[in-house]
Amino acid sequence: MASMGLAVALVLCLCCLLLLSLWKQRSGKGKLPPGPTPLPILGNILQLDVKNISKSLTNLSKVYGPVFTVYFGVKPVVVLHGYEAVKEALIDLGEEFSGRGMFPLAERANKGNGIVFSNGKTWKEMRRFSLMTLRNFGMGKRSIEDRVQEEARCLMEELRKTNGLPCDPTFILGCAPCNVICSIIFQNRFDYKDPILLDLMEKLNENVRIVSSPWVQEKQNQQLEFTFENLTTTVFDLFGAGTETTSTTLRYGLLLLLKHPEVTAKVQEEIDHVIGRHRSPCMQDRSHMPYMDAVVHEIQRYIDLIPSSLPHMVTRDVEFRNYIIPKGTDVLVSLTSVLYDDKVFPNPGVFDPGHFLDESGNFKKSDYFMPFSAGKRICAGESLARMEVFLFLTAILQKFTLKSVVDPKDIDTTPIANGFASVPPPYKLCFIPL
């Protein structure tokens, strides 16, 4: 009988705890936007597809509108969906939304150091330091564009060595952006067979594999921002953020060009006309190549590389659209909802460079082009990444015909679903010298 009473007491205790956690989720200071009712302790995890968070958020926005709250466990996260809400937060209220939200894995690895996952004074100092240092490296003996062009020439050499045989481009396309960062930070690049480069690439790949698994699972800053640990983390951030993202974009881009030979043919015609076959492509060419510019933009729009951006956090209590978001609340930004807006990009699910061209075939800019996010936390390497994607793809198409090993109609361009970045399915192609 006593054990029976104990069981009842336990159940009652549990019920009280659950009610308490529900009440805490519901109250708390601030008037959070509406959202699906969270389960005690679990929050809304069961209503979200952790393999495709972005799609779950889009479905929820149909019910709750452009600004809503979901609970990852007991933690409320405010979601911004659609260009208007994203612009209002990240651009108009840039300072307030400039915090970096929780990313459990990064907390353990980076411990609040570096640029990508840091906050407050650390983040501002390290970002300024990194951009300044990169600029100084670039303005040293050789410009950064010069380094990218050199790497493009080495990349062409490596591709030529494949002898037009079917190959998986993942490794070669990973080396190139990694080497550009090496060239900037260490002042020299590595041969594609150099064990140091291979080791670095392996570590980066492993990190991305870890971060890309579904990601649903702060210490006091020292006064001194420039600790050795902070600097090493910053350098690693530059590699992590500057290698994998660019190489994935290039790899996905080539897959889309294989799928759409008519686009590739038009680009190659433009390259022949503007650059010819022998001179190395340079950034000045871009303004005379509206079609290639549109293709690069459309690749980035279509692949939607980081669908939910990196989590943001509000740096103080913010009044936003009649809601009060308390300081320290995480904010998720759906970049998909901006890049796939069908009012601006008709048939967004179709790969079409026309999304960035006007009637006369001139390049057409769009405020909705946000693959690098927006506002104060916009990707620090945006200009380098855009330079690499333009120069590498242009160089490849200048020197090679891309030959698919399957009928272009049968190429599947659906990304492998995962928690963080959109990765293309594995594929092989032949680089036939022109």
ROLUM-542490 format. One line per 8 residues: number of its first residue (from 0); their letters; for each residue y negated, z negated, x of C-alpha. Coordinates in nm, 3 decimals. Each point is the difference from the previous one (the first is absolute). Example, Ala and Ser with C-alpha at 12.3 -4.5 7.8 and 13.67 -1.06 7.14 Angstrom:
<recs>
0> AS> 0.450:-0.780:1.230  -0.344:0.066:0.137 .
</recs>
This chain:
<recs>
0> MASMGLAV> 0.000:0.000:0.000  -0.233:-0.090:0.284  0.057:0.341:0.159  -0.088:0.162:-0.333  -0.332:-0.189:-0.005  -0.063:0.106:0.357  0.057:0.367:-0.091  -0.243:-0.027:-0.292 .
8> ALVLCLCC> -0.259:-0.165:0.225  0.045:0.278:0.255  -0.043:0.271:-0.262  -0.311:-0.175:-0.133  -0.141:-0.025:0.352  0.065:0.368:0.057  -0.165:0.093:-0.330  -0.305:-0.207:0.091 .
16> LLLLSLWK> -0.020:0.168:0.341  0.025:0.345:-0.156  -0.266:-0.080:-0.258  -0.221:-0.143:0.272  0.037:0.312:0.216  -0.075:0.221:-0.302  -0.306:-0.207:-0.081  -0.118:0.019:0.362 .
24> QRSGKGKL> 0.043:0.377:-0.001  -0.194:0.028:-0.322  -0.284:-0.237:0.082  -0.122:-0.027:0.357  -0.368:0.056:0.056  -0.133:0.337:-0.097  0.060:0.227:-0.293  0.253:0.246:0.134 .
32> PPGPTPLP> 0.054:0.341:-0.162  0.284:0.024:-0.256  0.352:0.109:0.093  0.367:-0.037:-0.089  0.112:-0.359:-0.069  0.150:-0.140:0.320  0.329:-0.186:0.006  -0.015:-0.347:0.153 .
40> ILGNILQL> 0.053:0.014:0.378  0.107:0.368:-0.005  -0.328:0.135:-0.138  0.024:0.369:-0.095  0.251:0.099:0.267  0.259:0.107:-0.256  -0.251:0.234:-0.169  -0.073:0.179:0.328 .
48> DVKNISKS> 0.215:0.254:0.177  -0.030:-0.134:0.356  0.117:0.336:0.136  -0.289:0.170:-0.177  -0.280:-0.251:-0.051  -0.254:0.280:-0.045  0.177:0.146:-0.303  0.040:-0.345:-0.157 .
56> LTNLSKVY> -0.374:-0.061:0.039  -0.081:0.334:-0.164  0.223:-0.088:-0.296  -0.165:-0.342:-0.036  -0.347:0.157:0.014  0.088:0.201:-0.311  0.042:-0.330:-0.184  -0.262:-0.223:0.165 .
64> GPVFTVYF> -0.266:0.246:0.118  -0.148:0.061:0.346  -0.031:-0.367:0.105  0.291:-0.237:-0.062  0.186:-0.295:0.151  0.365:-0.015:0.105  0.178:-0.297:0.152  0.207:0.031:0.317 .
72> GVKPVVVL> 0.183:-0.328:-0.047  -0.270:-0.256:-0.082  -0.271:0.199:0.179  -0.237:0.202:-0.219  -0.092:0.344:0.133  -0.281:0.202:-0.159  0.080:0.372:-0.020  -0.266:0.274:0.008 .
80> HGYEAVKE> 0.109:0.329:-0.154  -0.208:0.319:-0.015  -0.302:0.125:0.193  -0.270:-0.189:-0.193  0.153:-0.346:0.050  0.090:0.073:0.364  -0.350:0.128:0.083  -0.168:-0.291:-0.181 .
88> ALIDLGEE> 0.202:-0.252:0.202  0.048:0.151:0.346  -0.330:0.188:0.031  -0.257:-0.165:-0.232  0.130:-0.354:0.070  0.128:0.085:0.347  -0.068:-0.336:0.165  0.159:-0.204:-0.279 .
96> FSGRGMFP> 0.318:0.209:-0.001  0.029:0.029:0.381  0.259:-0.276:0.053  0.354:0.093:0.103  0.259:-0.124:-0.248  0.334:-0.164:0.070  0.263:0.214:0.166  0.275:-0.254:0.072 .
104> LAERANKG> 0.164:0.192:0.285  -0.326:0.065:0.179  -0.103:-0.363:-0.028  0.304:-0.099:0.203  -0.039:0.276:0.258  -0.377:0.029:0.042  -0.093:-0.361:-0.083  -0.338:0.117:-0.132 .
112> NGIVFSNG> -0.085:0.188:0.320  -0.092:0.363:0.059  -0.185:0.219:-0.251  0.242:0.121:-0.265  0.104:-0.339:-0.139  -0.283:-0.226:0.118  -0.288:-0.148:-0.198  -0.356:-0.121:0.023 .
120> KTWKEMRR> -0.156:-0.037:0.342  0.318:0.107:0.186  0.020:0.322:-0.197  -0.368:0.089:0.037  -0.003:-0.075:0.374  0.326:0.181:0.074  -0.088:0.303:-0.209  -0.338:0.032:0.168 .
128> FSLMTLRN> 0.160:-0.056:0.340  0.273:0.261:-0.064  -0.233:0.269:-0.128  -0.245:-0.062:0.281  0.274:0.003:0.264  0.157:0.315:-0.141  -0.341:0.164:-0.002  -0.056:-0.107:0.361 .
136> FGMGKRSI> 0.344:0.125:0.106  -0.076:0.325:-0.180  -0.340:0.036:0.161  0.140:-0.068:0.346  0.114:0.292:0.207  0.152:0.188:-0.292  -0.059:0.007:-0.371  0.268:-0.108:-0.245 .
144> EDRVQEEA> 0.012:0.356:-0.137  0.082:0.116:0.352  0.294:-0.240:0.009  0.129:0.117:-0.339  -0.024:0.363:0.115  0.193:-0.082:0.318  0.268:-0.170:-0.209  0.010:0.301:-0.234 .
152> RCLMEELR> 0.077:0.225:0.299  0.279:-0.234:0.114  0.134:-0.013:-0.355  0.017:0.383:-0.010  0.198:-0.008:0.327  0.250:-0.247:-0.149  0.037:0.208:-0.318  0.059:0.311:0.209 .
160> KTNGLPCD> 0.290:-0.181:0.169  0.184:-0.016:-0.333  0.068:0.375:0.049  -0.049:0.079:-0.368  0.310:-0.204:-0.089  0.007:-0.234:-0.304  -0.143:-0.339:0.094  -0.112:-0.322:-0.166 .
168> PTFILGCA> -0.370:-0.025:0.095  -0.028:-0.379:-0.046  0.021:-0.102:0.365  -0.226:0.269:0.149  -0.265:-0.050:-0.269  0.012:-0.376:0.063  -0.057:0.040:0.376  -0.319:0.202:-0.038 .
176> PCNVICSI> -0.222:-0.253:-0.185  0.152:-0.286:0.201  -0.097:0.179:0.320  -0.358:0.052:-0.120  -0.038:-0.378:-0.038  0.164:-0.049:0.343  -0.242:0.249:0.147  -0.295:-0.190:-0.151 .
184> IFQNRFDY> 0.116:-0.353:0.086  0.191:0.053:0.327  -0.198:0.309:0.109  0.315:0.207:0.030  0.271:0.153:-0.216  0.375:-0.016:0.054  0.258:0.273:0.026  0.202:0.024:-0.322 .
192> KDPILLDL> 0.309:-0.116:0.194  -0.171:-0.294:0.173  0.197:-0.324:-0.069  -0.327:-0.195:-0.052  -0.104:0.236:-0.280  0.350:-0.001:-0.149  0.008:-0.379:-0.001  -0.344:-0.023:-0.163 .
200> MEKLNENV> 0.100:0.255:-0.266  0.318:-0.192:-0.078  -0.194:-0.325:-0.051  -0.254:0.173:-0.226  0.273:0.164:-0.206  0.178:-0.330:-0.042  -0.321:-0.169:-0.114  -0.062:0.265:-0.261 .
208> RIVSSPWV> 0.356:-0.030:-0.126  -0.052:-0.375:-0.041  -0.341:0.028:-0.168  0.115:0.280:-0.229  0.280:-0.197:-0.158  -0.123:-0.137:-0.337  -0.253:-0.264:0.102  0.054:-0.254:-0.273 .
216> QEKQNQQL> 0.104:-0.319:0.148  -1.289:-0.739:0.798  -0.049:-0.154:0.306  -0.356:-0.099:0.114  -0.170:0.262:0.215  -0.086:-0.109:0.349  -0.366:0.037:0.083  0.095:0.246:0.271 .
224> EFTFENLT> 0.087:0.336:-0.157  0.098:0.175:0.321  0.318:-0.190:0.073  0.264:0.194:0.193  0.225:-0.015:-0.306  -0.274:0.144:-0.217  -0.060:0.289:0.236  0.368:0.084:0.034 .
232> TTVFDLFG> 0.038:-0.008:-0.378  -0.302:0.229:-0.032  0.151:0.247:0.246  0.327:-0.016:-0.189  -0.187:0.056:-0.328  -0.146:0.316:0.149  0.350:0.122:0.087  0.157:-0.110:-0.328 .
240> AGTETTST> -0.275:0.138:-0.220  -0.070:0.302:0.218  0.347:0.133:0.069  0.232:-0.028:-0.295  -0.253:0.094:-0.269  -0.111:0.316:0.180  0.352:0.107:0.096  0.121:-0.050:-0.360 .
248> TLRYGLLL> -0.294:0.208:-0.125  0.085:0.280:0.245  0.371:-0.011:-0.087  -0.071:0.001:-0.374  -0.260:0.275:0.051  0.250:0.232:0.169  0.251:-0.061:-0.282  -0.263:0.103:-0.257 .
256> LLKHPEVT> -0.087:0.310:0.203  0.372:0.094:0.008  0.014:-0.046:-0.377  -0.309:0.219:-0.052  0.028:0.303:0.234  -0.287:0.172:-0.185  -0.234:-0.283:0.111  0.127:0.021:0.359 .
264> AKVQEEID> -0.057:0.378:0.008  -0.362:-0.045:-0.119  -0.066:-0.267:0.262  0.141:0.219:0.277  -0.219:0.289:-0.111  -0.305:-0.229:0.021  0.106:-0.125:0.347  0.040:0.359:0.126 .
272> HVIGRHRS> -0.341:0.089:-0.138  -0.193:-0.307:0.128  0.180:-0.112:0.318  0.240:0.278:0.097  0.330:-0.059:0.180  -0.111:-0.126:0.340  -0.292:-0.244:-0.012  0.079:-0.368:-0.077 .
280> PCMQDRSH> -0.122:-0.108:-0.347  -0.297:-0.240:0.007  -0.178:-0.211:-0.262  -0.290:0.248:-0.020  0.245:0.250:-0.148  0.046:-0.217:-0.307  -0.334:0.095:-0.156  0.103:0.367:0.019 .
288> MPYMDAVV> 0.345:-0.067:-0.146  -0.048:-0.114:-0.360  0.359:0.084:-0.095  0.158:-0.202:0.284  -0.241:-0.286:-0.074  0.109:0.007:-0.364  0.368:0.008:0.101  -0.038:-0.309:0.222 .
296> HEIQRYID> -0.183:-0.187:-0.278  0.259:0.105:-0.257  0.286:-0.115:0.225  -0.163:-0.343:0.026  -0.077:-0.016:-0.371  0.342:0.118:-0.109  0.212:-0.221:0.227  -0.198:-0.309:-0.103 .
304> LIPSSLPH> 0.112:-0.170:0.321  -0.086:-0.365:-0.080  0.006:-0.006:-0.382  -0.128:-0.357:-0.046  -0.211:-0.016:0.316  0.022:-0.329:0.190  -0.068:-0.313:-0.205  -0.366:-0.106:-0.020 .
312> MVTRDVEF> -0.134:-0.346:-0.075  -0.330:-0.115:-0.146  -0.210:-0.195:0.250  -0.179:-0.208:-0.268  0.004:-0.050:-0.378  -0.088:0.340:-0.143  -0.117:0.098:-0.345  0.162:0.335:-0.068 .
320> RNYIIPKG> -0.011:0.179:-0.337  -0.048:-0.329:-0.191  0.286:-0.168:0.184  -0.031:-0.264:0.268  0.228:0.059:0.298  0.025:-0.323:0.204  -0.050:0.005:0.377  0.326:0.066:0.185 .
328> TDVLVSLT> 0.161:0.203:-0.281  0.202:0.299:0.125  -0.101:0.344:-0.125  0.228:0.305:-0.008  -0.164:0.342:-0.007  0.190:0.292:-0.151  -0.100:0.293:0.222  0.250:0.213:-0.194 .
336> SVLYDDKV> -0.213:-0.037:-0.311  -0.295:0.154:0.189  0.186:0.274:0.192  0.195:0.103:-0.312  -0.290:-0.008:-0.248  0.065:0.302:-0.224  -0.365:0.040:-0.102  -0.094:0.075:0.361 .
344> FPNPGVFD> 0.329:0.150:0.121  0.155:0.198:-0.289  0.383:-0.018:0.021  -0.012:-0.268:0.270  0.380:0.007:0.038  -0.021:0.358:0.130  -0.082:0.076:0.365  -0.301:0.229:-0.025 .
352> PGHFLDES> -0.272:0.043:0.267  -0.218:0.136:-0.285  -0.067:-0.366:-0.085  -0.249:0.007:0.291  -0.145:0.352:-0.037  -0.276:0.132:-0.225  0.005:0.338:-0.182  -0.125:0.183:0.309 .
360> GNFKKSDY> 0.266:-0.151:0.225  -0.239:-0.240:0.175  0.119:-0.352:0.083  -0.088:-0.250:-0.273  -0.043:-0.368:0.090  0.113:-0.270:-0.241  -0.090:-0.369:-0.031  0.353:-0.048:-0.132 .
368> FMPFSAGK> 0.152:0.085:0.340  0.091:-0.355:0.110  0.323:0.016:0.201  -0.163:-0.232:0.257  -0.113:-0.242:-0.274  -0.377:-0.062:-0.032  -0.277:-0.251:0.063  -0.013:-0.253:0.282 .
376> RICAGESL> 0.375:0.001:0.063  0.030:0.379:0.016  0.246:0.101:0.274  -0.170:-0.052:0.338  0.178:0.304:0.143  -0.092:0.242:-0.277  -0.189:0.248:0.218  0.270:0.001:0.269 .
384> ARMEVFLF> 0.276:0.049:-0.259  -0.184:0.287:-0.168  -0.061:0.164:0.336  0.368:-0.028:0.097  0.135:0.133:-0.328  -0.239:0.297:0.006  0.050:0.090:0.368  0.377:-0.055:0.015 .
392> LTAILQKF> 0.078:0.192:-0.320  -0.239:0.282:0.092  0.153:0.028:0.348  0.356:0.007:-0.141  -0.085:0.273:-0.252  -0.189:0.196:0.267  0.306:0.013:0.227  0.304:-0.013:-0.230 .
400> TLKSVVDP> 0.152:0.135:-0.317  0.162:-0.283:-0.196  0.347:0.095:-0.117  0.181:-0.215:-0.253  0.377:-0.046:0.028  0.028:0.002:-0.383  -0.165:0.214:-0.267  -0.358:-0.132:-0.050 .
408> KDIDTTPI> 0.080:-0.031:-0.373  0.267:-0.258:0.087  -0.223:-0.217:0.220  -0.048:-0.344:-0.151  -0.339:-0.153:0.084  0.051:-0.326:-0.193  -0.078:-0.296:0.227  0.266:-0.256:0.079 .
416> ANGFASVP> -0.108:-0.287:-0.226  -0.087:-0.319:0.181  -0.241:-0.288:-0.006  -0.282:0.108:0.225  -0.031:0.361:0.121  0.117:0.330:-0.150  0.247:0.149:0.247  0.130:0.357:-0.041 .
424> PPYKLCFI> 0.375:0.061:-0.027  0.165:0.102:0.330  0.013:0.376:0.061  0.047:0.262:0.271  -0.203:0.309:0.082  -0.026:0.271:0.267  -0.317:0.062:0.203  0.007:0.374:0.072 .
432> PL> -0.257:0.096:0.270  -0.253:0.257:-0.124 .
</recs>
